[in-house]
Structures are given as C-alpha cells and as structure tokens.
Amino acid sequence: MKEERKPDRQYRERVYRIVRRIPRGRVMTYGQIAYMLGEGYTPRTVGFVMHGADEGNTPWHRVINSQGRCSTARVVLPSDKQQRMLEAEGVSFDGSARCELEIYLWHPKERSTKRAETVKGREALYRH
C-alpha cells in the first residue's frame, strides 16, 4: 500500500521563493520548478500557482514552458504581455515566439531551493 503524502501547506510560497530568485533577462520552466520541488509536483501545478502570483512581488513572467514559449495567451490580457515583459528585460524570441533556452534558461544553485530526492527520469532534463 502506498504511503499517503500530507499536503504541503507551503507549496505556493516555495514556488514563489524560487521564482523571485530568477534574475532579469533569464527564465525558468514550469517543469524545472516542479523538478526542484520534488516528487509529486508537476508543471501544471506550478502553472496553477503562478496564475495567482502577485505581480508586484513575484516576477511570474519569467516562468515559461519547456519549449521556450509563453503559455499565458489564454490567461493574461493582452495575450502577448508576458513576451513583451521578457523582451523588455533582454530576452529575445524568434518568429515562432520561442526563446532560446540554451541562452536564457537559469539554473539556480541547489542550496536554497531545498530540492527533494531525485525524481528518476527527469534529472537529466535540468542541469544543477
């Protein structure tokens, strides 16, 4: 029988704490943040949390999808707001609205993210 996990009451704040560390002109992906949080967290749940971020305190626009694209077109008005905010910070997008993750993806130091145990199969996706 699988052991039941207790809900993480600090989940939102843990996500926001990571996002607040992303420097101007750099991005992280929803999946990268989910990986850092550990097993049981998904890119979708990180996106849900980011939807409720306080724009004044949390640079929500620095979190994008794993393809290097903004995923807020159906959530944020105007639909290109996230891309324009990133471009103002120096992030470039190509004609298909994709930024080059090889250039702009930020890899935080592990010390203050308190990443949980390695999740098999996802570790290779992100350098640490």
Buried (B, 14 or more C-beta within 10 A) or exposed (E): EEEEEEEEEEBBEBBBBBBEBBEEBBBBBBBBBBBBBBEEBEBEBBBEBBEEBEEEEBBBBBBBBBEBBBBBBEEBEEEBBBBEBBEEBEBEBEEEEBBEBEEBBBEBEEEEBEBEEEBEEEEEEBEE
